Amino acid sequence: MSPPSRSTPEQEGFYFHGPYRLAYEVYGPEDGAPVILVHGILLNTHCNRDVAAWLSAEGYRVILLDLLGHGRSDKPLKAAEHRVDFYAEQVLGLMDHLGLERAILGGLSLGAVTMLTVACLAPHRVQALMLEMPVAESGVPAAAIFLIPLMLTVHYARPAWRLLSRVMKRIPETPYPLLNSAVIAGRAEPEEIRAILHGVLIGPIVPSQRRRRHIQQPVLVIGHAGDPMHALADARAMRRHMPNAEVLVARSLIELRTRPERLRPQILEFLGRVPRGDGKIAHAAAANS
């Protein structure tokens, strides 16, 4: 495993998307090319802090977002607030808040399909995509097999889950961001988890192949063969569907966060081919928050 991350955000802030307050963190130089990263389902900004550390060291301005229901963001209990297309609108809201016209967008699992949805909703706002372990046609059945029983468990075993939540709240923060992300996820109340899982399942999980074929931006799809939910077949299919997509095969779901030495140079090489710019259309509203 890689040494513990020592990265701390230069800035932490909140913005409002409709009635809800969402949390974000910023790393790296103000004039760096903006990169927005979104976590996986039930996780939070902590899971991307290691990636933010080495990207910001390369001069990128990295913004990590807690989607609604996750991390430090508000946690509505209505499933309808947790559709993937609504998550995509939250990313666009963050860009508006920060005064970003365009950015490189990246995400893990749920974060990947969220960013893919952003590219379909507002392609002019997307400079490039990094899609890590996306869930698509081959992986959706496995996702349902995993998420539906989990949703039923947190609903019908609420007392036991609350006990687990209390135990997790007593675990102190560690030097390992990925572990912290999992611990924080375990602290969530069962109603919060149920709302997220239900919302993701009732909405469209991934844009259709027809819509994906219109994405012209450079796309790096990171896949692995380790589990059926994040099927390598989906990563390879996306390479066929999007004209400027390429695939990078990881050895596991967590390689980029535990042993990034092999993948990091290839990711930086991909990003190096994306024209740099600060993406700004106005002074960051965050400076006044």
DAGI-V793522 format. One record per pair of residues at least 6 apart in sequence whose C-alpha atoms are under 6 Angstrom apart, sorted by the first residue. I is the first residue (numbers start at 0). J is the second residue. If there is no record, write none. Layout:
BEGIN
i j
I J
I J
END
This chain:
BEGIN
i j
0 257
0 258
1 257
1 258
3 174
3 175
4 49
6 52
8 24
8 25
8 26
9 25
9 26
10 24
10 25
11 23
11 24
12 22
12 23
13 21
13 22
14 20
14 21
20 72
20 73
21 72
22 65
22 71
22 72
23 63
23 64
24 62
24 63
25 61
25 62
26 55
26 60
26 61
27 55
27 59
27 60
28 60
30 277
31 58
31 59
31 60
31 277
32 59
32 60
32 275
32 276
32 277
33 60
33 61
33 102
34 61
34 102
34 103
34 104
35 61
35 62
35 63
35 104
36 63
36 105
36 106
37 64
37 106
37 110
38 106
38 107
38 110
39 107
39 108
39 109
39 110
40 109
41 184
42 180
42 184
43 65
43 69
43 70
43 180
44 63
44 65
45 176
45 180
46 176
46 177
46 180
51 61
65 72
67 73
68 74
76 191
76 194
77 194
78 194
78 197
78 198
79 198
81 195
81 198
81 199
82 198
82 199
82 202
83 113
83 199
87 113
87 117
96 284
97 283
97 284
97 285
98 279
98 280
98 281
98 283
99 278
99 279
99 280
100 124
100 278
100 279
100 280
101 124
101 125
101 126
101 278
102 125
102 126
103 126
103 127
103 128
104 128
105 128
105 129
105 130
106 130
106 131
107 131
107 132
108 132
108 133
111 130
111 131
111 133
112 133
112 205
127 216
127 217
127 218
128 218
129 218
129 219
129 220
130 220
131 220
131 221
132 221
132 222
132 229
134 229
135 205
135 233
137 233
138 227
138 228
138 229
138 230
141 227
141 228
142 228
150 193
153 189
157 189
164 185
164 186
167 185
167 186
168 186
212 240
212 241
214 241
217 243
217 244
218 244
219 244
219 245
219 246
220 234
220 246
221 246
221 247
221 248
222 231
222 234
222 248
222 249
223 231
223 248
223 249
223 250
223 251
224 231
225 251
238 244
238 245
END
